[in-house]
C-alpha cells in the first residue's frame, strides 16, 4: 500500500498550522507587552537613584503599567533653567510622546523639580480619568513624607504601586474608602456571621407568647392628665472666621499642554 496519501495529508496539516500562525493576529496587549520590554520609564536626570534602584523601579513600573495598559513614568530634573514643573511635564509628554500602545497614549508622569523642591503628577489618556486630580492629590500626599526625608526610591515605589491600585477603581469612587479594605471586609463578615448565629440560637429556645397586653384592660387604662411648662430660651453666638486667602500648599487640577494634550494634575512642595 502506498504511503503517498498519508504523506500528503501530513503535509496539508503542517501547511494549515503555518497559515493559521500567520493569520491569527497577536493580541494588542501581548504585542504591547513585548514592545514595552525596551521602553524607558525612569528619567533620572537629577541623579537621585542608584543604578540598581533604577533597574528595580523600571521593572516595577513595567509590570504594573502593563497590567493597567498605561506607561508609569518618573522624571527627575535639576532644573537649572528654573522652568515651571507643570510646564516641564507637559513638554516632556509633547516631545517624548509616551504611551502604552501608541505615541501620546495612556501615561502617568511624576516630575521632580530639585531646584525649587516641587513635584508634579499628571495623567494623560485614560489616566486623566482613572487618575483624576483628586486621586493624584492622594498619591502626592502619600509620597511627600518620603520625598521630604530624601528617600526617593521608596517614594517612587509607592507612587507606582498606588497608581496601579487607584486605576483599578471606577472613576468617581474613593479608592481609600474603608469599605474596600481587607480588614474591614473580614471584620464585617465576622460580625454578620455572629449576628446570624445569635439569631439562630435565640430562636432555637422558643418564643415568649405572653406580653403586657395579655393582662391589660385597655378600657380602664390610660393617661390621667398631662401638662407642658415653658422654662427658658437660650441663644448662643459663634464667630465665623474670615478667609485669609492662603492656600493649603497643594493641588493643581491639570490643564492642557502646548501640544493640545489635556491632563489631570497635582503639584506641591516637598
SULQUI-V878255 format. One line per field, one symbol per residue. ss: DSSP state (A for helix, B for strand, O for the rest). psi: psi as a letter, one per 40 degrees, with the letter a starting at -180 (. if undefined). A space follows every 50 residues. Layout:
# SULQUI-V878255
ss = ???
psi = ???
This chain:
# SULQUI-V878255
ss = OOOAAAAAAAAAAAAAAAAAAAAOOOOAAAAAAAAAAAOOOBBBOOOOOO AAAAAAAAAAAAAAAAAAOOBBBBBBBOOOOOOOAAAAAAAAAAAAOOOO OOOOOOBBBBBBBOOOOBBBBBBBOOAAAAOOAAAAAAAAAAAAAAAAOO OAAAAAAAAAAAAAAAOOOOOOOOOOOAAAOAAAAAAAAAAAAAAAAAAA AAAAOOOOOOOAAAOOOOOOOOOOOOOOOOOOOOOOOOOOOOOOOOOOOB BBOOBBOOOOOBBBBBBBBO
psi = hieddddddddddddddddddddhihiddddddddedeihehggeefeii dddddddddddddddddefhhhihhiiefdefihddddddddddddfiid eiifahihhhhhgedefiihhihibeedddgiddddddddddedddddee gdddddddddddddddeeiihehheehddeiddddddddddddddddddd dddeeiihehadedehhddeiihdiiihhhcihhhiiihhiiheeiieea aceaahideehiiiihiii.
